[in-house]
Every structure is written in structure tokens, then in C-alpha cells.
Amino acid sequence: MKIAVQLDDNKNIIGTVTTNELGAELQVKLFKDKGWTLVDSDPTFSIDNKYQWTVRESDNKLVHVSTGKTPDEETKDAITSLTQQNLDGKLTDAQVQSAITSLTKQNLQLTQDNVSFKSAITSLTQQIADLKTSNTSTETTTK
């Protein structure tokens, strides 16, 4: 899914449109001159931690500010490093397995947190829509 993000002059994310792809595309079309750009969503991205993210210019991907890498790239690098250490005889098999398991659990938790957050936003949006519909219906019947 595509989302729209707004970047300031320092490439910090200062705005997001994550509701749906059509809304994101429209936002970019209307306000591209205001720093809005369309990117592929990342399951670990959340507007709550948008300050930790930016958009990599070379391929227009969401990346962590601290590393300049996507979460998948960070995981692959960590696994590569652990594998290399193992090949160099610095780690036992159990240490490598434990580290990989820990990384996998962290990625799963981030994904689950993001899904929960999106579900909560969807639920709140539906409640607001229902409330507006209810208020409109009440106003119509009282006139």
C-alpha cells in the first residue's frame, strides 16, 4: 500500500496520509509543492514514531533516520553480521540462534503493534462517522 508523507527541508517527516492509497495519491497530486511524496508503506512505520523515519532519496523508501536503512535491511545486516561472526568462530550456534530469534520476535512485535494501531484508528474513524450520521439523523428528525 502507498502512503503520503510530507518532508520538511531537513527530510524530517512532518505529515502523513495513511488512511488509504487513493487519499495518499490525491494528497501528493494536490500538494507535491508542499513537500508531499508517495512511498510504499512499511508495516513497522507508525505516525507515533514518524520522527524516527525519513525517505531515502535514491529509491524513495521509508528508512530509519539513525541507519538510513529499512527495517528489513537492518535485519538482514544483523543476520549477516551474526553469520559472519559465527563463521569466524566467535559465536556458538546457540548464540546465533538466540540472536536471530530475538530479531525475529522484535520485527513481529513491531508489525503487531502497527496492526493494532491501525485497527484502533479504523475503529475510531468508524465511531466518528457513526456519530456524525447519528447527529445528522437526529437533526433531520427534529426539524
C-alpha positions in Angstrom: 0.0 0.0 0.0 1.2 3.5 -0.7 1.1 6.3 1.8 1.8 10.0 1.6 4.4 11.7 3.8 5.3 15.3 4.0 9.0 16.2 4.5 10.4 19.4 5.7 13.7 20.9 4.4 15.7 18.6 6.6 13.9 15.5 5.3 12.0 15.1 8.6 8.5 13.6 8.3 6.1 16.3 9.4 2.8 14.9 8.0 1.3 11.7 6.8 -1.8 10.4 5.0 -2.1 6.7 5.8 -5.9 6.2 5.6 -6.0 4.7 2.1 -4.0 4.7 -1.1 -6.4 6.9 -3.1 -6.3 9.6 -0.4 -2.5 9.4 -0.3 -2.2 9.7 -4.1 -4.6 12.7 -4.1 -2.7 14.4 -1.3 0.6 14.2 -3.3 -1.1 15.3 -6.5 -2.6 18.4 -4.9 0.3 19.3 -2.6 3.5 18.0 -4.1 5.0 21.5 -4.0 4.5 21.5 -0.2 6.8 18.5 0.3 4.4 15.6 0.0 5.6 12.4 -1.6 4.2 9.0 -2.2 6.0 6.0 -0.7 5.4 2.3 -0.1 4.1 1.7 3.4 6.2 -0.2 5.9 4.4 -2.4 8.4 6.6 -1.0 11.2 6.0 2.6 10.4 3.7 4.5 12.7 2.8 8.1 12.9 3.6 7.9 16.6 7.3 7.4 15.8 7.5 9.3 12.5 10.4 11.3 13.9 12.5 8.2 13.6 11.9 7.9 9.9 12.7 9.7 6.7 12.5 8.9 2.9 15.7 7.7 1.2 16.1 9.8 -2.0 17.8 7.1 -4.1 14.8 4.8 -4.1 12.0 6.7 -2.3 11.7 4.2 0.6 10.9 4.8 4.2 14.1 4.3 6.3 15.2 4.9 9.8 17.0 8.2 10.3 19.5 6.5 12.6 20.7 4.0 10.0 19.4 5.1 6.6 18.0 1.6 6.1 14.6 -0.1 6.0 13.8 -2.4 8.9 14.3 -5.4 6.5 17.7 -4.1 5.6 18.7 -3.7 9.2 17.5 -7.3 10.0 19.4 -8.7 7.0 22.6 -6.8 8.0 22.3 -8.1 11.6 21.8 -11.6 10.4 24.8 -11.3 8.0 26.9 -9.9 10.8 25.9 -12.7 13.2 26.6 -15.3 10.4 30.0 -13.8 9.7 30.8 -13.9 13.4 29.7 -17.5 13.6 31.9 -18.3 10.6 34.8 -16.6 12.3 34.2 -18.9 15.3 33.2 -16.0 17.6 29.7 -17.2 18.4 28.3 -20.6 19.3 25.3 -22.0 17.4 23.1 -21.3 20.3 24.1 -17.6 20.4 23.4 -17.2 16.7 20.0 -18.9 17.0 19.1 -16.9 20.1 20.1 -13.6 18.4 18.1 -14.4 15.2 15.1 -15.5 17.3 15.3 -12.2 19.2 15.5 -10.1 16.0 12.5 -12.0 14.5 10.4 -11.5 17.7 11.2 -7.8 17.6 10.1 -7.5 14.0 6.9 -9.5 14.7 6.1 -7.3 17.7 6.6 -4.1 15.7 4.4 -5.4 13.0 1.7 -6.5 15.5 1.9 -3.1 17.2 1.4 -1.3 13.9 -1.6 -3.5 13.0 -3.1 -2.9 16.4 -2.6 0.9 16.0 -4.1 0.9 12.5 -7.1 -1.2 13.8 -7.6 1.3 16.6 -7.5 4.3 14.2 -10.0 2.5 11.9 -12.3 1.8 14.8 -12.2 5.4 16.0 -12.8 6.7 12.5 -15.9 4.4 12.2 -17.1 5.7 15.6 -16.8 9.3 14.4 -18.6 8.5 11.2 -21.4 6.8 13.1 -21.6 9.7 15.5 -21.8 12.2 12.6 -24.5 10.0 10.9 -26.4 9.8 14.2 -26.2 13.6 14.7 -27.4 14.3 11.1 -30.3 11.8 11.6 -31.3 13.5 14.9 -31.2 17.0 13.3 -33.3 15.8 10.4 -36.0 14.3 12.7 -36.2 17.3 15.0 -36.8 19.8 12.2 
